[in-house]
Amino acid sequence: MPRTRKATLGALGATLCATALVGTAGTAHAQDDNGVAKKSATDIANRAVSAFNDARSLHVTTERTGSGLSRTDATSLDVSADRDNNCVGTVGFAADGGSLEVIRHADKVWLKANAAWLRNNLPAGQSQDVQKLEGKFLQGTAQDQGLSDLARICSINEYRDTLRDATSAATLKKGSETTVDGKPVIDVTGKHDGMDLTLSVSTQGKPFPVRATSKGDGDSQTTNFTFDQPVPDKTPPAGETVPWGG
């Protein structure tokens, strides 16, 4: 794999988790009031961050819109990952930037890009590789240059740290109790990097975040998560793979 191609993927992996300003939902029963609504805004956010440590798996979806987005900006993310390093995910990009599919099982990582993404990201003079790579999974390991950073979208702790950094840098205010998709939550609001942030935290069961939204300067993003659901452990057939270093 050419060095410039690997560098592109490395930069991508380093930013995708930051793109997913996380929010999540866990399963709870009506009688399981967790008392978090009585806490301060900072304490609510801290408890939501800490809840990630108890999660065995997560499913995160993010949708982003904005007038100034380019084909290098991720506009959609859909990832399921667990603590056993099973992961499946897709990433879509703005302005016909294409899409990626990522699979991880234990230490092995597979990446498949569509033709649009390959055309936009292969170095000049290597356009002939689009046909060769389209529809194929590039297979390597979580230690390979480029893939190691991209594999970060499969890390539960990366999403936890993104939420922690956003809420710790913001001046938070406690909002009202409401519901998100029928789930009782308490809202916490604040500003981070010039964006208006709303974090909705479950008031039943574990205080998982349920949703996070950010809005500002023509950009809007909504992220939802589900915790502790099974994650597929499928891997691509050998006939659909190409060695990462090949």
C-alpha positions in Angstrom: 0.0 0.0 0.0 1.6 3.4 -1.0 2.8 5.6 1.8 0.5 8.5 0.8 -2.5 6.2 0.9 -1.6 5.0 4.3 -1.1 8.5 5.6 -4.5 9.5 4.3 -6.1 6.6 6.2 -4.1 7.4 9.3 -5.4 11.0 9.3 -9.0 9.7 8.7 -8.9 7.3 11.7 -7.6 10.0 14.0 -10.6 12.2 13.3 -13.5 9.9 12.9 -14.0 9.3 16.6 -14.0 13.1 17.2 -16.7 13.3 14.5 -18.9 11.1 16.6 -19.8 13.3 19.6 -21.4 10.4 21.4 -24.7 9.7 22.9 -26.1 6.2 23.9 -29.0 4.2 25.1 -29.2 1.3 27.4 -32.0 -1.1 28.3 -33.8 -0.3 31.6 -37.1 -0.9 33.3 -39.5 1.7 34.4 -38.8 1.2 38.1 -35.0 1.6 37.7 -34.8 5.4 38.4 -31.0 6.0 38.9 -31.3 9.3 40.7 -29.0 11.1 38.2 -31.6 13.8 37.5 -31.0 15.1 41.0 -27.3 15.7 40.4 -25.5 18.8 39.1 -24.9 19.2 35.4 -21.2 18.4 35.8 -21.9 15.3 37.9 -24.5 14.1 35.3 -21.9 14.4 32.5 -19.2 12.7 34.5 -21.5 9.8 35.3 -22.4 9.4 31.6 -18.7 9.3 30.8 -18.1 6.7 33.5 -20.9 4.5 32.3 -18.8 3.7 29.2 -16.5 1.7 31.5 -19.4 -0.7 32.3 -20.4 -1.2 28.6 -19.5 -4.5 26.9 -20.5 -3.2 23.5 -21.9 -0.2 21.7 -23.7 0.8 18.5 -23.1 4.4 17.5 -24.8 6.2 14.6 -24.0 9.8 13.6 -25.5 12.1 11.0 -23.9 15.5 10.2 -25.1 18.3 7.9 -23.5 21.6 6.9 -23.2 24.0 4.0 -19.4 24.0 4.0 -18.7 20.3 4.1 -16.2 18.9 1.7 -15.6 15.3 0.4 -13.1 14.7 3.2 -15.7 15.4 5.9 -17.6 12.4 7.3 -21.3 12.9 7.3 -22.5 9.5 8.5 -21.1 6.9 10.8 -22.6 3.6 11.8 -20.4 1.4 14.0 -21.0 -1.6 16.3 -18.1 -2.7 18.5 -17.5 -4.8 21.6 -14.7 -5.4 24.1 -13.6 -8.5 22.3 -12.5 -6.5 19.3 -15.4 -7.5 17.1 -16.5 -4.5 15.0 -18.4 -3.7 11.9 -18.9 -0.2 10.6 -19.5 2.2 7.7 -18.5 5.8 7.1 -20.0 8.1 4.5 -18.5 11.4 3.2 -19.9 14.6 1.9 -19.9 15.9 -1.7 -19.5 12.5 -3.4 -16.6 11.7 -1.2 -17.6 8.1 -1.2 -17.8 5.6 1.6 -15.8 3.0 3.6 -16.7 -0.3 5.3 -14.6 -1.4 8.2 -14.5 -4.9 9.9 -12.4 -6.0 12.8 -12.1 -9.4 14.4 -9.5 -9.8 17.1 -6.3 -8.4 15.7 -7.4 -8.5 12.0 -8.8 -5.5 10.2 -10.5 -5.3 6.8 -11.2 -2.0 4.9 -13.3 -1.7 1.8 -13.7 1.6 0.0 -16.1 2.3 -2.9 -15.0 3.7 -6.2 -15.7 7.4 -5.3 -13.6 7.2 -2.2 -10.8 5.5 -4.1 -10.8 8.1 -6.8 -10.7 10.9 -4.3 -7.9 9.4 -2.2 -5.5 7.4 -4.3 -2.4 9.3 -5.2 -2.1 10.8 -8.7 -1.0 8.3 -11.2 -2.6 5.4 -9.5 -6.1 5.7 -10.8 -5.7 2.3 -12.4 -5.9 0.8 -8.9 -9.6 1.9 -8.5 -10.8 -1.0 -10.6 -8.4 -3.4 -8.9 -9.5 -2.4 -5.4 -13.2 -1.6 -5.8 -15.3 -4.3 -4.1 -12.3 -5.8 -2.4 -11.4 -5.7 1.3 -7.8 -4.6 2.2 -6.7 -7.0 5.0 -4.2 -6.2 7.6 -3.8 -6.0 11.4 -4.5 -3.4 14.0 -0.8 -2.7 14.2 -0.3 -1.8 10.5 0.4 1.8 9.7 -2.8 3.5 8.6 -5.1 0.7 9.7 -4.0 1.1 13.4 -5.5 4.6 13.4 -8.6 3.6 11.4 -9.3 0.8 13.8 -9.8 3.4 16.5 -13.4 3.8 15.3 -13.9 0.3 16.8 -12.8 1.4 20.3 -15.4 2.0 23.0 -12.9 4.0 25.0 -12.3 6.4 22.0 -15.9 7.4 22.1 -15.8 7.7 25.9 -12.8 10.0 25.7 -14.5 12.2 23.0 -17.5 12.7 25.2 -15.3 13.4 28.2 -13.2 16.0 26.4 -16.2 17.8 25.0 -18.1 18.0 28.3 -15.0 18.8 30.4 -14.2 21.8 28.2 -17.7 23.1 28.2 -19.6 25.3 30.7 -22.5 23.0 31.5 -26.0 23.8 32.6 -28.7 21.4 33.8 -31.7 21.2 31.5 -35.1 19.5 31.9 -36.2 16.0 32.1 -37.7 14.8 28.8 -37.6 11.7 26.5 -35.6 10.6 23.5 -37.3 7.9 21.4 -39.5 7.1 24.4 -36.5 6.8 26.8 -36.6 9.1 29.9 -33.5 11.4 30.0 -32.1 14.5 31.7 -30.6 17.1 29.4 -27.3 18.9 30.0 -26.4 21.8 27.7 -23.2 23.8 27.1 -20.9 25.3 24.5 -17.8 23.5 23.0 -15.6 24.8 20.2 -18.3 27.4 19.3 -21.0 24.7 19.1 -24.1 24.4 21.2 -24.0 21.0 22.8 -26.9 19.0 24.3 -26.2 15.8 26.1 -29.2 13.6 27.0 -28.5 11.1 29.8 -30.7 8.1 30.8 -32.5 8.6 34.1 -33.2 4.8 34.3 -30.8 2.0 34.8 -27.2 2.9 34.2 -26.7 6.6 33.3 -25.7 6.0 29.8 -25.8 9.0 27.4 -28.7 8.5 25.0 -28.1 11.3 22.5 -25.7 14.1 21.8 -26.4 17.0 19.5 -24.2 19.9 18.4 -25.2 22.9 16.4 -23.5 26.1 15.2 -22.1 28.0 12.2 -24.3 26.1 9.8 -23.2 22.7 11.0 -25.4 20.3 12.8 -24.7 16.8 14.2 -26.7 14.2 16.0 -25.3 11.0 17.5 -27.1 8.1 19.1 -25.8 5.0 20.8 -27.1 1.7 22.0 -25.1 -0.3 24.6 -24.7 -4.0 25.3 -26.2 -5.4 22.2 -24.6 -8.3 20.2 -22.0 -7.4 17.6 -21.6 -9.4 14.4 -18.4 -11.3 14.2 -18.4 -11.9 10.4 -15.3 -11.7 8.3 -14.9 -11.3 4.5 -14.4 -14.4 2.3 -10.8 -14.9 1.3 -11.7 -14.3 -2.3 -12.8 -10.8 -1.6 -9.6 -9.7 0.2 -6.3 -8.1 -0.9 -3.2 -7.9 1.4 -2.9 -4.4 3.0 0.8 -4.2 2.0 0.2 -5.6 -1.4 
